[in-house]
């Protein structure tokens, strides 16, 4: 054990998680925010799986089926070259689907959450301004 993990006089105390740390914004616990994160993560996993799967298929076919990959398709174009160019098409389709996903799923949810955040920030500013005004009044009219 390192000397930094030991507190003064004993082992470290177990970690106690606060239900909501002070630096976390209230919007993080909202179902709309959680749904947005899940949707975005799910899309990212699917897009990554498709991209890596397509590339892996191309590499495996190139390694284990060279005869198939050297099959002429048209003129000097072979199946391997066509599949290699297909990688660019696949990336273009993934980018296009990402843009559609952002436009239809992410942007509306973000707009709603942004309005909620602005509402919370405005309420917090008004609350702190009110507390500052009332604190000054209490100091002005103190009894002896």
N, CA, C and O of each residue as an XYZ file, in Angstrom:
576
protein
N       0.829     -1.186      0.000
C       0.000      0.000      0.000
C       0.867      1.241      0.000
O       1.916      1.288      0.643
N       0.414      2.240     -0.729
C       1.195      3.469     -0.766
C       0.878      4.321      0.447
O      -0.141      4.129      1.111
N       1.742      5.245      0.721
C       1.532      6.113      1.885
C       0.390      7.082      1.653
O      -0.150      7.654      2.599
N       0.016      7.272      0.365
C      -1.064      8.208      0.073
C      -2.438      7.589      0.298
O      -3.419      8.311      0.474
N      -2.522      6.249      0.296
C      -3.825      5.622      0.467
C      -4.206      5.481      1.929
O      -5.351      5.162      2.248
N      -3.267      5.713      2.801
C      -3.554      5.596      4.228
C      -3.836      6.971      4.816
O      -3.067      7.913      4.626
N      -4.927      7.069      5.517
C      -5.234      8.312      6.208
C      -4.384      8.401      7.465
O      -3.684      7.449      7.809
N      -4.437      9.528      8.150
C      -3.665      9.625      9.392
C      -4.250      8.685     10.440
O      -5.368      8.882     10.915
N      -3.488      7.674     10.786
C      -3.892      6.794     11.874
C      -4.680      5.576     11.452
O      -5.253      4.913     12.317
N      -4.746      5.240     10.174
C      -5.473      4.024      9.827
C      -5.754      3.902      8.352
O      -5.323      4.723      7.542
N      -6.492      2.852      8.018
C      -6.795      2.630      6.603
C      -7.757      3.687      6.079
O      -8.425      4.368      6.857
N      -7.826      3.819      4.772
C      -8.713      4.838      4.204
C     -10.171      4.514      4.491
O     -10.559      3.351      4.605
N     -10.954      5.551      4.603
C     -12.386      5.353      4.839
C     -13.040      4.919      3.533
O     -12.588      5.314      2.459
N     -14.096      4.112      3.608
C     -14.755      3.685      2.376
C     -15.384      4.869      1.657
O     -15.789      5.850      2.281
N     -15.457      4.763      0.353
C     -16.015      5.838     -0.467
C     -17.515      5.909     -0.250
O     -18.226      4.912     -0.382
N     -17.977      7.081      0.079
C     -19.411      7.306      0.238
C     -19.839      8.274     -0.842
O     -19.403      9.425     -0.868
N     -20.693      7.804     -1.732
C     -21.137      8.633     -2.851
C     -22.326      9.485     -2.426
O     -23.287      8.993     -1.834
N     -22.238     10.765     -2.740
C     -23.376     11.636     -2.511
C     -24.445     11.309     -3.548
O     -24.117     10.906     -4.664
N     -25.720     11.477     -3.193
C     -26.743     11.218     -4.199
C     -26.620     12.149     -5.392
O     -26.876     11.744     -6.526
N     -26.229     13.394     -5.146
C     -26.013     14.345     -6.236
C     -24.912     15.306     -5.831
O     -25.130     16.180     -4.992
N     -23.714     15.155     -6.426
C     -22.616     16.063     -6.070
C     -22.984     17.514     -6.370
O     -23.859     17.790     -7.191
N     -22.308     18.427     -5.697
C     -22.637     19.844     -5.831
C     -22.351     20.370     -7.228
O     -23.030     21.292     -7.682
N     -21.359     19.808     -7.928
C     -21.023     20.338     -9.242
C     -21.869     19.734    -10.365
O     -21.734     20.145    -11.518
N     -22.721     18.787    -10.059
C     -23.597     18.195    -11.077
C     -24.797     19.087    -11.296
O     -25.358     19.637    -10.348
N     -25.180     19.226    -12.528
C     -26.326     20.052    -12.871
C     -27.597     19.232    -12.684
O     -27.581     18.027    -12.933
N     -28.697     19.845    -12.253
C     -29.938     19.095    -12.029
C     -30.479     18.411    -13.286
O     -31.268     17.472    -13.181
N     -30.075     18.859    -14.449
C     -30.608     18.287    -15.682
C     -30.054     16.882    -15.926
O     -30.669     16.109    -16.661
N     -28.908     16.529    -15.331
C     -28.287     15.234    -15.578
C     -29.157     14.068    -15.103
O     -29.083     12.975    -15.664
N     -29.959     14.286    -14.100
C     -30.808     13.228    -13.575
C     -32.148     13.112    -14.280
O     -32.909     12.187    -13.995
N     -32.451     14.011    -15.176
C     -33.741     14.011    -15.876
C     -33.849     12.820    -16.822
O     -32.860     12.429    -17.443
N     -35.036     12.245    -16.934
C     -35.228     11.131    -17.873
C     -34.936     11.522    -19.322
O     -34.445     10.692    -20.088
N     -35.224     12.756    -19.714
C     -34.957     13.184    -21.088
C     -33.453     13.172    -21.360
O     -33.024     12.779    -22.445
N     -32.654     13.595    -20.391
C     -31.205     13.597    -20.563
C     -30.678     12.162    -20.628
O     -29.840     11.843    -21.471
N     -31.166     11.309    -19.746
C     -30.734      9.916    -19.746
C     -31.121      9.222    -21.047
O     -30.350      8.430    -21.588
N     -32.313      9.522    -21.545
C     -32.758      8.951    -22.821
C     -31.873      9.441    -23.969
O     -31.525      8.672    -24.865
N     -31.516     10.713    -23.933
C     -30.637     11.270    -24.957
C     -29.283     10.576    -24.943
O     -28.755     10.216    -25.995
N     -28.726     10.391    -23.766
C     -27.426      9.712    -23.663
C     -27.508      8.277    -24.156
O     -26.629      7.813    -24.882
N     -28.583      7.563    -23.757
C     -28.745      6.179    -24.200
C     -28.855      6.095    -25.718
O     -28.219      5.250    -26.348
N     -29.664      6.976    -26.299
C     -29.872      6.975    -27.741
C     -28.572      7.269    -28.479
O     -28.245      6.605    -29.462
N     -27.841      8.256    -28.006
C     -26.585      8.637    -28.650
C     -25.545      7.521    -28.522
O     -24.821      7.226    -29.473
N     -25.479      6.909    -27.346
C     -24.526      5.824    -27.124
C     -24.884      4.613    -27.985
O     -24.009      3.989    -28.585
N     -26.180      4.287    -28.039
C     -26.624      3.147    -28.835
C     -26.274      3.350    -30.312
O     -25.803      2.428    -30.977
N     -26.509      4.571    -30.820
C     -26.166      4.847    -32.215
C     -24.661      4.727    -32.427
O     -24.220      4.155    -33.424
N     -23.881      5.253    -31.514
C     -22.429      5.186    -31.645
C     -21.919      3.759    -31.664
O     -21.017      3.432    -32.434
N     -22.484      2.909    -30.828
C     -22.065      1.507    -30.794
C     -22.422      0.827    -32.107
O     -21.608      0.096    -32.671
N     -23.636      1.066    -32.595
C     -24.055      0.449    -33.859
C     -23.196      0.930    -35.025
O     -22.752      0.124    -35.843
N     -22.962      2.227    -35.105
C     -22.170      2.771    -36.213
C     -20.745      2.240    -36.165
O     -20.169      1.913    -37.203
N     -20.179      2.151    -34.983
C     -18.819      1.623    -34.845
C     -18.779      0.150    -35.236
O     -17.847     -0.290    -35.910
N     -19.792     -0.616    -34.814
C     -19.832     -2.039    -35.160
C     -19.934     -2.237    -36.667
O     -19.277     -3.119    -37.220
N     -20.745     -1.430    -37.335
C     -20.883     -1.554    -38.787
C     -19.569     -1.186    -39.477
O     -19.126     -1.890    -40.384
N     -18.947     -0.089    -39.050
C     -17.692      0.349    -39.680
C     -16.576     -0.674    -39.468
O     -15.882     -1.049    -40.413
N     -16.408     -1.118    -38.238
C     -15.345     -2.084    -37.940
C     -15.663     -3.425    -38.605
O     -14.769     -4.093    -39.125
N     -16.940     -3.815    -38.584
C     -17.328     -5.075    -39.228
C     -17.049     -5.058    -40.718
O     -16.536     -6.037    -41.260
N     -17.378     -3.964    -41.391
C     -17.108     -3.854    -42.824
C     -15.616     -3.911    -43.124
O     -15.187     -4.595    -44.053
N     -14.838     -3.197    -42.339
C     -13.392     -3.202    -42.557
C     -12.797     -4.575    -42.263
O     -11.936     -5.058    -42.998
N     -13.265     -5.201    -41.174
C     -12.768     -6.520    -40.811
C     -13.121     -7.545    -41.882
O     -12.296     -8.394    -42.220
N     -14.332     -7.479    -42.417
C     -14.733     -8.379    -43.491
C     -13.814     -8.211    -44.702
O     -13.380     -9.196    -45.299
N     -13.524     -6.971    -45.057
C     -12.640     -6.697    -46.197
C     -11.247     -7.277    -45.961
O     -10.677     -7.908    -46.851
N     -10.701     -7.065    -44.767
C      -9.354     -7.553    -44.457
C      -9.334     -9.086    -44.441
O      -8.407     -9.703    -44.967
N     -10.360     -9.699    -43.834
C     -10.394    -11.157    -43.780
C     -10.541    -11.769    -45.174
O      -9.890    -12.765    -45.489
N     -11.394    -11.174    -46.003
C     -11.527    -11.673    -47.370
C     -10.216    -11.505    -48.142
O      -9.833    -12.377    -48.921
N      -9.537    -10.384    -47.921
C      -8.258    -10.166    -48.600
C      -7.216    -11.185    -48.163
O      -6.392    -11.615    -48.970
N      -7.245    -11.573    -46.902
C      -6.245    -12.500    -46.382
C      -6.566    -13.949    -46.721
O      -5.673    -14.704    -47.108
N      -7.827    -14.350    -46.581
C      -8.173    -15.762    -46.679
C      -8.875    -16.155    -47.983
O      -9.064    -17.344    -48.237
N      -9.261    -15.188    -48.807
C      -9.900    -15.518    -50.080
C      -9.319    -14.636    -51.194
O     -10.054    -13.880    -51.830
N      -8.017    -14.729    -51.430
C      -7.426    -13.862    -52.454
C      -7.959    -14.162    -53.853
O      -8.037    -13.264    -54.691
N      -8.322    -15.406    -54.109
C      -8.869    -15.743    -55.418
C     -10.195    -15.042    -55.657
O     -10.467    -14.563    -56.758
N     -11.015    -14.985    -54.619
C     -12.302    -14.292    -54.719
C     -12.101    -12.790    -54.894
O     -12.804    -12.147    -55.674
N     -11.155    -12.250    -54.175
C     -10.914    -10.805    -54.247
C     -10.295    -10.398    -55.589
O     -10.417     -9.242    -55.997
N      -9.629    -11.339    -56.283
C      -9.031    -11.039    -57.586
C      -9.981    -11.311    -58.750
O      -9.593    -11.207    -59.914
N     -11.198    -11.652    -58.437
C     -12.185    -11.909    -59.485
C     -12.493    -10.611    -60.221
O     -12.867     -9.624    -59.587
N     -12.345    -10.589    -61.554
C     -12.654     -9.359    -62.297
C     -14.160     -9.082    -62.299
O     -14.975     -9.984    -62.488
N     -14.498     -7.836    -62.089
C     -15.898     -7.420    -62.119
C     -16.189     -6.744    -63.447
O     -17.160     -7.077    -64.126
N     -15.338     -5.789    -63.812
C     -15.515     -5.065    -65.070
C     -14.168     -4.485    -65.476
O     -13.619     -3.643    -64.765
N     -13.641     -4.916    -66.588
C     -12.350     -4.388    -67.042
C     -11.249     -4.691    -66.043
O     -10.998     -5.852    -65.723
N     -10.581     -3.631    -65.539
C      -9.515     -3.804    -64.546
C     -10.041     -3.772    -63.113
O      -9.272     -3.917    -62.164
N     -11.335     -3.584    -62.959
C     -11.940     -3.518    -61.615
C     -12.154     -4.931    -61.087
O     -12.879     -5.726    -61.686
N     -11.513     -5.237    -59.959
C     -11.689     -6.536    -59.314
C     -12.655     -6.399    -58.147
O     -12.986     -5.291    -57.725
N     -13.094     -7.521    -57.642
C     -14.010     -7.512    -56.498
C     -13.333     -6.888    -55.276
O     -13.978     -6.173    -54.510
N     -12.063     -7.150    -55.093
C     -11.322     -6.573    -53.967
C     -11.254     -5.063    -54.046
O     -11.440     -4.369    -53.047
N     -10.984     -4.553    -55.250
C     -10.936     -3.100    -55.421
C     -12.319     -2.486    -55.224
O     -12.444     -1.412    -54.635
N     -13.345     -3.156    -55.710
C     -14.711     -2.659    -55.534
C     -15.097     -2.637    -54.052
O     -15.713     -1.682    -53.578
N     -14.727     -3.703    -53.325
C     -15.020     -3.723    -51.884
C     -14.202     -2.665    -51.140
O     -14.692     -2.069    -50.180
N     -12.966     -2.430    -51.573
C     -12.140     -1.378    -50.966
C     -12.753     -0.006    -51.175
O     -12.787      0.811    -50.255
N     -13.241      0.250    -52.391
C     -13.934      1.520    -52.645
C     -15.260      1.572    -51.899
O     -15.736      2.643    -51.522
N     -15.846      0.405    -51.693
C     -17.092      0.330    -50.921
C     -16.919      0.782    -49.473
O     -17.885      1.177    -48.819
N     -15.684      0.722    -48.979
C     -15.421      1.222    -47.620
C     -15.723      2.714    -47.526
O     -16.244      3.185    -46.515
N     -15.392      3.458    -48.588
C     -15.695      4.892    -48.598
C     -17.199      5.117    -48.632
O     -17.718      6.016    -47.971
N     -17.889      4.297    -49.404
C     -19.354      4.401    -49.465
C     -19.954      4.086    -48.093
O     -20.862      4.776    -47.629
N     -19.441      3.044    -47.458
C     -19.924      2.670    -46.126
C     -19.717      3.807    -45.130
O     -20.619      4.108    -44.348
N     -18.555      4.439    -45.143
C     -18.305      5.568    -44.233
C     -19.245      6.729    -44.547
O     -19.738      7.391    -43.633
N     -19.497      6.981    -45.836
C     -20.425      8.038    -46.216
C     -21.831      7.764    -45.712
O     -22.509      8.679    -45.244
N     -22.278      6.514    -45.802
C     -23.605      6.143    -45.307
C     -23.665      6.306    -43.790
O     -24.666      6.786    -43.259
N     -22.623      5.919    -43.102
C     -22.610      6.059    -41.635
C     -22.655      7.531    -41.244
O     -23.376      7.897    -40.316
N     -21.906      8.373    -41.928
C     -21.935      9.812    -41.627
C     -23.314     10.388    -41.925
O     -23.837     11.185    -41.147
N     -23.902      9.989    -43.043
C     -25.247     10.470    -43.392
C     -26.261     10.043    -42.325
O     -27.090     10.854    -41.909
N     -26.209      8.784    -41.877
C     -27.137      8.311    -40.842
C     -26.889      9.049    -39.522
O     -27.833      9.317    -38.778
N     -25.642      9.373    -39.232
C     -25.341     10.143    -38.024
C     -25.997     11.518    -38.101
O     -26.591     11.981    -37.127
N     -25.893     12.160    -39.241
C     -26.506     13.481    -39.390
C     -28.019     13.405    -39.268
O     -28.634     14.280    -38.660
N     -28.627     12.369    -39.839
C     -30.076     12.184    -39.702
C     -30.431     11.926    -38.241
O     -31.411     12.471    -37.734
N     -29.644     11.104    -37.569
C     -29.882     10.799    -36.152
C     -29.810     12.067    -35.300
O     -30.657     12.296    -34.437
N     -28.806     12.872    -35.551
C     -28.658     14.104    -34.775
C     -29.829     15.045    -35.045
O     -30.376     15.648    -34.121
N     -30.207     15.167    -36.307
C     -31.288     16.086    -36.655
C     -32.632     15.636    -36.089
O     -33.421     16.473    -35.651
N     -32.909     14.331    -36.086
C     -34.230     13.861    -35.665
C     -34.316     13.490    -34.199
O     -35.376     13.642    -33.594
N     -33.225     13.004    -33.606
C     -33.275     12.521    -32.226
C     -32.595     13.453    -31.232
O     -33.154     13.762    -30.179
N     -31.410     13.890    -31.562
C     -30.602     14.628    -30.591
C     -31.025     16.092    -30.497
O     -31.228     16.606    -29.397
N     -31.157     16.764    -31.629
C     -31.429     18.202    -31.616
C     -32.716     18.560    -30.875
O     -32.684     19.481    -30.058
N     -33.857     17.883    -31.111
C     -35.062     18.246    -30.348
C     -34.893     18.040    -28.845
O     -35.353     18.863    -28.053
N     -34.243     16.961    -28.448
C     -34.037     16.719    -27.018
C     -33.110     17.757    -26.414
O     -33.337     18.221    -25.297
N     -32.070     18.124    -27.145
C     -31.115     19.123    -26.645
C     -31.798     20.479    -26.499
O     -31.544     21.199    -25.534
N     -32.659     20.831    -27.448
C     -33.374     22.107    -27.340
C     -34.233     22.151    -26.087
O     -34.258     23.160    -25.382
N     -34.932     21.067    -25.810
C     -35.750     21.016    -24.598
C     -34.908     21.103    -23.343
O     -35.251     21.828    -22.409
N     -33.801     20.366    -23.316
C     -32.932     20.400    -22.142
C     -32.257     21.760    -21.984
O     -32.042     22.224    -20.864
N     -31.924     22.397    -23.105
C     -31.309     23.718    -23.037
C     -32.278     24.722    -22.410
O     -31.875     25.554    -21.597
N     -33.547     24.643    -22.786
C     -34.542     25.515    -22.169
C     -34.663     25.260    -20.679
O     -34.810     26.196    -19.893
N     -34.602     23.991    -20.289
C     -34.671     23.647    -18.872
C     -33.466     24.194    -18.111
O     -33.609     24.699    -16.998
N     -32.282     24.094    -18.711
C     -31.068     24.608    -18.074
C     -31.159     26.122    -17.925
O     -30.826     26.669    -16.873
N     -31.607     26.793    -18.974
C     -31.760     28.258    -18.881
C     -32.739     28.641    -17.789
O     -32.515     29.612    -17.066
N     -33.829     27.884    -17.661
C     -34.806     28.152    -16.607
C     -34.167     27.987    -15.234
O     -34.364     28.825    -14.354
N     -33.396     26.905    -15.043
C     -32.726     26.678    -13.748
C     -31.713     27.778    -13.454
O     -31.612     28.239    -12.318
N     -30.963     28.201    -14.466
C     -29.959     29.245    -14.256
C     -30.621     30.569    -13.906
O     -30.146     31.285    -13.024
N     -31.714     30.901    -14.588
C     -32.428     32.144    -14.294
C     -32.994     32.107    -12.880
O     -32.903     33.088    -12.143
N     -33.577     30.974    -12.505
C     -34.127     30.845    -11.153
C     -33.018     30.954    -10.112
O     -33.222     31.577     -9.070
N     -31.865     30.372    -10.363
C     -30.758     30.443     -9.407
C     -30.242     31.874     -9.280
O     -29.936     32.323     -8.175
N     -30.143     32.600    -10.406
C     -29.706     33.999    -10.346
C     -30.699     34.844     -9.562
O     -30.305     35.665     -8.733
N     -31.988     34.645     -9.823
C     -32.994     35.416     -9.090
C     -32.976     35.082     -7.607
O     -33.141     35.964     -6.765
N     -32.774     33.797     -7.284
C     -32.728     33.394     -5.881
C     -31.533     34.011     -5.181
O     -31.659     34.491     -4.054
N     -30.353     34.007     -5.841
C     -29.171     34.582     -5.201
C     -29.299     36.098     -5.070
O     -28.839     36.672     -4.082
N     -29.924     36.760     -6.061
C     -30.144     38.206     -5.956
C     -31.093     38.523     -4.815
O     -30.882     39.485     -4.077
N     -32.141     37.715     -4.667
C     -33.089     37.919     -3.575
C     -32.414     37.704     -2.231
O     -32.624     38.475     -1.295
N     -31.595     36.646     -2.132
C     -30.904     36.385     -0.871
C     -29.917     37.496     -0.540
O     -29.733     37.826      0.631
N     -29.278     38.078     -1.552
C     -28.343     39.177     -1.314
C     -29.094     40.407     -0.816
O     -28.625     41.103      0.084
N     -30.261     40.672     -1.405
C     -31.053     41.844     -0.949
C     -31.558     41.649      0.470
O     -31.476     42.571      1.282
N     -32.075     40.477      0.785
C     -32.608     40.252      2.134
C     -31.495     40.198      3.161
O     -31.705     40.610      4.302
N     -30.320     39.706      2.803
C     -29.208     39.660      3.758
C     -28.775     41.070      4.119
O     -28.459     41.341      5.278
N     -28.756     41.982      3.136
C     -28.372     43.362      3.427
C     -29.396     44.022      4.349
O     -29.029     44.773      5.253
N     -30.655     43.747      4.123
C     -31.693     44.344      4.969
C     -31.578     43.864      6.403
O     -31.764     44.642      7.339
N     -31.275     42.596      6.579
C     -31.135     42.073      7.945
C     -29.970     42.719      8.644
O     -30.029     42.951      9.851
N     -28.899     43.020      7.912
C     -27.747     43.690      8.530
C     -28.071     45.125      8.874
O     -27.578     45.633      9.880
N     -28.887     45.803      8.071
C     -29.210     47.211      8.312
C     -30.087     47.383      9.552
O     -29.939     48.365     10.279
N     -30.985     46.454      9.796
C     -31.974     46.614     10.866
C     -31.739     45.646     12.016
O     -32.680     45.037     12.526
N     -30.496     45.509     12.418
C     -30.203     44.640     13.544
C     -30.603     45.308     14.854
O     -30.452     46.517     15.029
N     -31.101     44.513     15.741
C     -31.438     45.076     17.057
C     -30.186     45.112     17.929
O     -29.230     44.366     17.717
N     -30.226     46.001     18.910
C     -29.058     46.150     19.780
C     -29.111     45.082     20.781
O     -28.230     44.992     21.636
